[in-house]
Amino acid sequence: MTARDRAASTGTPGRTGRTGGAPLPRTVAAAAATAALAATAFAAAPAQAAAPAHSAPPAALYTPPANPDADQQILDLVRHRQLKDAAGVLAMTLTPQAVWYGDGTPDEVRASVHKTVVDAARHHALPVLALYNIPGRDCAQYSAGGAADTPQYEAWIDAVRAGIGSLPATVILEPDSLALLPSDCGQDDAQGSRTTERYTEIHYAVDALEPLAGTKVYLDAGHSGWHSVNDIVPRLVAGGIDDATGFFLNVSNYRSDSELAWYGKLISSCLSYVSAGGPAADCPNQWWAVNDAQAWLDAHVHAAPSAMKHFVTDTSRNGQGPWTPPAGVYSDPQDWCNPPGRGTGARPTLSTGDPLADAKLWVKIPGESDGQCTRGTAGPDDPERGYQDPAAGQWFPQQALELVHNANPPLLH
């Protein structure tokens, strides 16, 4: 397969893309942090300050509770006097990240979403909700699951809407839903009915959530190493992009910031061109020469950035860019799946300096596995690592340390 977005498995209701048993008390992890900080010249990300009112716009992005296995790794590192590593993993968990929702009953997801948005509002922070429950999720592969059918999915979305209410939220709507359609993975019928249903489901969610007072909805546009602009734009249109705030890029992948910014600009510009009646096939894509593409944009797209569709990017693991697999070694290198030597990327921010980019976010939870990667071998070991990777969504201690050690910018100061 080509380069792919992968999101963490979300097997329990309201879970934030995390696995494990009852979380350790955060005060225990804080004690570990104190020991680690005493031995390093590290300034951890500050905790969100509480705010008494919810009427003003959120001042920061929300940091949810960490994966309990991350807390356990921090404690283990402190016990073994690996204090700098402990501080690094702590810094990673203290960085604002998305809260993942998949599976679960409508009542469960309503209560869990409401708890998250209320907690975020209390801290005057904006929560990022990654919704991951589309029927046929992930082509029934590593992160298989999701609602059984369209009516169940619509009921689940209605519950999310009730949970958000009038409080602020940014919604990352169904990673892989448009870049990985049923028709892309042999799961459709001859009439294409499952792909049609997918578009219906996504558009339903947009119509349900975007009108909420404080909610912005972003649709799946894959990443710059996957679909061409000419291919992804019609998918976005069919999914209801006209009624959404915009689209998201690079969830669970590794493309560089500059590459994503250009790809996002091309998609936004093509959407503007299509909305004025032009065909998506005419638009420049990411493989055009930059000067030629810019000349086309100058000639054909005249809308102001404020009138165009905006985007957000996932920078949780792109600090070192994508992994280049060794040539000729693997029949399926799975370059998206727990690639070695990656690092966390730019810190989440709502101030990007790009008039089309609303935010850089950590959507994929850094430190959680993409799945059990075998790279075309018989497995079960990951041949790049020499051992078996954790299942999708489970904490991956070795990878967590890689992301800390290779962070760009560094997590430790």
C-alpha positions in Angstrom: 0.0 0.0 0.0 1.0 3.7 -0.4 1.8 6.0 2.5 -1.0 5.9 5.0 -2.6 7.8 7.9 -3.2 5.6 10.9 -5.0 6.5 14.0 -4.8 4.8 17.4 -7.2 2.0 18.1 -10.0 3.2 20.3 -11.6 0.1 21.8 -13.4 1.4 24.8 -16.1 4.2 25.1 -14.8 7.7 25.5 -11.2 6.5 25.6 -8.6 9.0 24.5 -6.9 6.6 22.1 -5.3 4.9 25.1 -5.1 1.5 26.7 -4.3 0.1 30.1 -6.0 -0.4 33.4 -6.8 2.2 36.1 -4.5 5.2 35.7 -1.9 5.9 38.3 -2.6 9.0 40.4 -1.2 12.0 38.5 0.4 13.1 41.8 2.6 10.0 41.7 3.8 10.9 38.3 4.3 14.5 39.5 6.5 13.2 42.2 8.5 11.3 39.6 8.6 14.5 37.6 10.0 16.5 40.5 12.9 14.1 40.8 13.5 14.2 37.1 13.3 17.9 36.9 15.8 18.3 39.8 18.4 16.5 37.7 17.8 18.2 34.4 17.7 21.8 33.0 14.2 21.2 31.7 11.2 23.5 31.9 8.1 21.5 31.4 5.0 22.8 29.6 3.0 24.7 32.2 -0.3 23.4 33.4 -3.4 25.1 32.0 -4.5 27.9 34.3 -8.1 27.7 35.5 -10.5 30.3 34.3 -13.8 31.2 36.0 -15.8 32.0 32.8 -16.4 30.2 29.5 -17.5 33.2 27.5 -14.1 34.3 26.3 -12.3 32.3 23.5 -10.0 29.5 24.9 -6.5 30.8 25.7 -4.7 27.5 25.0 -5.1 24.0 23.7 -6.3 21.3 26.2 -4.0 18.7 27.7 -5.9 15.5 28.6 -4.8 13.0 31.2 -1.9 10.8 30.0 -2.0 7.2 29.1 -1.5 5.4 32.4 1.2 3.3 30.8 3.1 6.5 30.1 2.9 7.5 33.7 4.2 4.0 34.6 7.1 4.4 32.2 8.0 7.7 33.8 8.1 6.1 37.2 10.2 3.2 36.0 12.7 5.5 34.4 13.0 7.5 37.6 13.5 4.3 39.6 16.4 3.4 37.3 17.9 6.9 37.6 17.2 7.7 33.9 16.0 11.1 34.9 16.5 12.9 31.6 14.4 10.3 29.8 11.8 10.5 32.5 11.6 14.3 32.1 11.4 13.8 28.3 8.4 11.4 28.4 6.7 13.7 31.0 7.2 16.7 28.7 5.6 14.7 25.9 2.6 13.8 28.0 2.2 17.4 29.2 1.9 18.7 25.7 -1.7 19.4 24.5 -3.1 16.4 22.6 -6.3 15.2 21.1 -8.9 13.1 22.9 -9.9 10.1 20.9 -13.5 8.7 20.8 -14.4 5.4 19.1 -16.9 2.7 19.8 -19.1 2.8 22.9 -22.8 3.4 23.2 -24.3 6.8 22.6 -24.9 7.3 26.3 -21.3 6.5 27.1 -19.8 8.8 24.4 -22.2 11.7 25.3 -21.1 11.6 29.0 -17.4 11.2 28.2 -17.4 14.0 25.6 -19.3 16.3 28.0 -16.8 15.6 30.7 -13.9 16.5 28.4 -15.4 19.8 27.1 -16.4 20.9 30.6 -12.9 20.1 32.0 -11.3 22.0 29.1 -13.6 25.0 29.5 -12.8 25.1 33.3 -9.2 25.4 32.3 -10.0 28.0 29.6 -8.6 25.5 27.0 -9.8 24.3 23.6 -10.2 20.5 23.4 -9.4 18.6 20.2 -11.8 15.7 19.8 -10.8 13.0 17.3 -13.9 11.0 16.3 -13.1 7.5 15.1 -16.2 5.4 14.8 -17.1 5.3 11.1 -18.5 2.0 9.8 -15.8 -0.1 8.2 -13.1 1.8 10.0 -9.5 1.4 8.7 -10.7 -1.2 6.1 -11.1 -3.7 8.9 -7.3 -3.8 9.5 -5.1 -2.7 12.4 -7.7 -0.3 13.9 -10.8 -2.2 12.7 -14.1 -1.5 14.3 -16.6 1.4 14.3 -20.4 1.6 14.2 -22.2 -1.3 12.6 -24.2 0.8 10.1 -25.2 4.3 9.1 -28.2 4.6 11.6 -25.9 3.5 14.5 -23.3 6.0 13.4 -25.7 8.8 13.2 -27.0 8.0 16.7 -23.4 8.1 17.9 -22.8 11.4 16.3 -26.0 12.8 17.8 -24.6 11.8 21.2 -21.3 13.6 20.5 -23.3 16.7 19.6 -25.2 16.5 22.8 -22.0 16.0 24.8 -20.4 19.1 23.2 -23.4 21.3 23.6 -22.4 25.0 23.4 -18.8 24.6 24.7 -15.8 25.1 22.4 -14.4 22.1 20.6 -12.3 21.3 17.5 -13.4 18.1 15.8 -11.1 15.9 13.8 -13.7 14.0 12.0 -12.8 10.4 11.3 -9.2 9.9 10.2 -8.8 7.7 7.1 -12.5 8.2 6.3 -12.1 10.0 3.0 -8.5 9.2 2.1 -9.3 5.5 2.7 -12.8 4.8 1.2 -14.4 1.4 1.0 -13.7 1.5 -2.7 -10.0 1.9 -2.0 -9.7 -1.4 -0.2 -12.0 -3.8 -2.0 -14.8 -3.5 0.5 -17.4 -1.9 -1.8 -20.0 -3.6 -3.9 -20.4 -3.2 -7.7 -22.7 -0.2 -7.2 -20.4 1.6 -4.9 -23.0 1.7 -2.2 -20.6 1.5 0.7 -18.6 4.5 -0.5 -21.9 6.4 -1.0 -22.8 5.6 2.5 -19.5 6.8 3.7 -20.0 10.2 2.2 -23.5 10.3 3.7 -22.2 9.5 7.1 -19.4 12.1 7.0 -21.8 14.8 5.7 -24.3 13.9 8.5 -21.6 14.4 11.1 -20.7 17.8 9.5 -24.3 18.9 9.5 -24.7 17.8 13.1 -21.6 19.3 14.6 -20.5 22.3 12.6 -23.6 24.4 13.6 -22.8 24.1 17.3 -21.8 27.5 18.7 -18.2 26.7 19.6 -17.4 23.8 17.3 -15.2 23.7 14.2 -15.2 20.5 12.1 -12.3 19.4 9.9 -12.5 16.6 7.3 -9.9 13.9 6.3 -7.5 14.9 3.5 -4.8 12.3 4.1 -1.4 13.7 3.6 1.0 15.0 0.9 2.6 11.6 0.2 -0.7 9.9 -0.5 -3.5 11.3 -2.7 -3.0 14.0 -5.3 -4.9 17.3 -4.9 -7.0 16.3 -7.9 -8.1 13.1 -6.1 -8.7 14.3 -2.6 -10.6 17.5 -3.5 -13.7 15.7 -5.0 -13.7 13.4 -1.9 -13.8 16.4 0.4 -16.6 18.0 -1.7 -18.6 14.8 -1.5 -18.1 14.5 2.2 -19.5 18.0 2.8 -16.5 20.3 3.0 -18.7 23.2 1.9 -20.4 23.0 5.3 -17.3 22.4 7.4 -14.6 24.7 8.6 -11.9 22.8 6.7 -9.8 19.7 6.5 -7.0 18.0 8.4 -3.6 16.7 7.2 -1.0 14.1 8.3 -2.9 12.4 11.2 -0.7 9.6 12.5 1.8 10.3 9.7 5.2 11.9 9.3 5.3 14.4 6.4 7.2 17.6 7.0 5.6 20.9 8.0 6.7 22.7 4.8 5.4 19.9 2.6 2.1 19.9 4.4 1.7 23.7 4.3 2.1 23.6 0.5 -0.2 20.7 0.1 -2.8 22.4 2.3 -2.6 25.6 0.2 -3.1 23.6 -3.0 -6.1 21.8 -1.6 -7.6 25.1 -0.2 -7.0 26.8 -3.5 -8.5 23.9 -5.6 -11.6 23.8 -3.3 -12.0 27.5 -4.0 -11.6 27.0 -7.8 -14.1 24.1 -7.7 -16.6 26.1 -5.7 -16.6 28.7 -8.5 -17.4 26.0 -11.1 -13.9 24.8 -12.1 -13.0 21.1 -12.4 -10.6 19.6 -9.8 -8.7 17.9 -12.6 -7.4 21.3 -13.7 -5.8 22.1 -10.3 -2.1 21.9 -9.7 -1.1 19.1 -7.4 1.8 18.6 -5.0 4.0 17.1 -7.7 3.9 20.1 -10.0 6.9 22.3 -10.1 6.3 24.9 -7.4 6.7 27.9 -9.7 4.3 26.4 -12.3 1.7 25.7 -9.6 2.0 29.1 -8.0 1.6 30.7 -11.5 -1.6 28.7 -12.0 -2.9 29.8 -8.6 -2.2 33.4 -9.3 -4.1 33.2 -12.6 -7.2 31.1 -11.3 -7.7 31.6 -7.6 -8.6 35.1 -6.4 -10.4 34.5 -3.1 -9.0 35.9 0.1 -7.6 33.3 2.6 -10.5 34.3 5.0 -13.0 33.1 2.4 -11.2 29.8 1.7 -11.3 26.5 3.5 -8.7 26.3 6.3 -6.7 23.3 7.5 -4.9 21.9 10.6 -1.9 19.6 10.6 -0.8 16.8 13.0 2.8 17.5 14.0 2.9 14.9 16.8 5.6 12.7 15.2 6.9 14.5 12.1 10.0 16.2 13.7 12.3 14.1 11.6 10.0 13.8 8.6 9.0 10.5 6.9 11.1 7.3 7.2 12.8 6.0 4.0 12.8 2.2 4.1 15.9 0.4 3.0 15.6 -0.3 -0.8 14.6 -3.8 -1.8 14.4 -5.2 1.7 10.7 -5.5 2.3 7.8 -6.4 0.0 5.6 -4.0 2.0 7.8 -1.6 4.1 4.7 -0.1 5.9 6.5 3.3 6.2 3.5 4.6 8.2 3.7 1.9 10.8 6.0 2.6 13.8 8.9 3.7 11.6 12.2 3.9 13.5 14.1 7.0 14.3 11.1 9.5 14.3 10.7 12.4 16.7 7.9 14.7 17.9 7.4 17.8 15.9 6.3 21.4 16.4 4.4 22.1 19.5 0.6 22.4 19.2 -0.4 26.0 18.6 -3.3 28.1 17.3 -0.9 30.7 16.0 0.7 29.3 12.8 1.6 32.4 10.9 -0.2 30.9 7.9 -3.5 32.5 6.9 -4.9 29.1 5.8 -3.6 27.0 8.7 -5.7 27.2 11.8 -3.5 25.1 14.0 -0.7 22.7 14.4 -2.0 19.9 16.7 -0.8 16.6 18.3 -3.7 14.5 17.1 -2.0 11.0 17.1 -0.9 10.4 20.7 2.9 10.1 20.5 4.1 7.0 22.2 1.1 4.9 21.2 1.7 2.1 18.7 0.4 2.1 15.1 -0.1 -1.7 15.2 1.9 -4.9 14.9 4.1 -4.1 11.9 5.6 -7.0 9.9 6.6 -5.2 6.7 5.6 -8.0 4.4 7.3 -10.7 6.4 5.7 -13.7 8.1 6.0 -11.9 11.5 5.2 -11.6 14.3 8.3 -9.5 14.9 8.8 -6.1 13.3 12.0 -6.8 11.3 13.1 -3.2 11.7 13.1 -3.6 15.5 13.7 -7.3 16.1 10.7 -7.7 18.4 6.9 -7.6 18.2 5.2 -4.2 18.3 2.3 -3.5 20.6 -1.2 -3.6 19.2 -2.6 -0.4 17.8 -3.3 2.2 20.5 -1.2 0.5 23.2 1.7 2.3 24.8 5.1 1.6 23.1 7.9 2.5 25.5 10.7 2.1 23.1 9.1 4.3 20.5 8.2 6.8 23.1 11.9 7.2 23.9 12.7 7.5 20.2 10.2 10.3 19.8 11.7 12.1 22.8 15.4 11.6 21.8 14.7 12.7 18.2 12.2 15.5 19.0 12.5 18.6 16.7 12.3 21.0 18.4 13.7 19.4 21.5 11.4 18.5 24.3 14.1 19.2 26.9 15.8 22.5 27.4 
